[in-house]
Amino acid sequence: MATLFTRIVRGEIPSYRCAENEEFYAFLDINPVKQGHTLVVPKREVDYFFDLTDEEIGRMQVFAKHVAQAIRQAFPCRKVAQVVLGLEVDHAHIHLIPIDKESDVRFGGPKVELTAQEMQQTADAIRHCFEKQA
């Protein structure tokens, strides 16, 4: 049975795509803690982040770096936090969250509510900045 994220990568479940290459896919978290909160996943289904090969982790980090740079350009902030939790979906993933203070990364706190149009505009802004890097 494919994971939720595998089904998103395959296009079986809609997502707000921010960036993609042959190995990785980045899309908006549907329950963001901040506007621009993006998930980076490997297209290969792997449950635990540290079960990825060393080479895959390296390439995923470089991909995530470019996505983070695009997020920071699209949504000016002090930094983009990177968080690896991985309990809610059995598919390795990285959370990228634009932050101005550490308390901006509060997964147990209230979520940002954005309309579908705002989500699409957010994804489009990040994707535009990502594609300008190439």
Secondary structure, 3 states (H helix, E strand, C coil): CCCHHHHHHCCCCCCCEEEECCCEEEEECCCCCCCCCEEEEECCCCCCHHHCCHHHHHHHHHHHHHHHHHHHHHCCCCEEEEECCCCCCCCCCEEEEEECCHHHCCCCCCCCCCCHHHHHHHHHHHHHHHHHHC
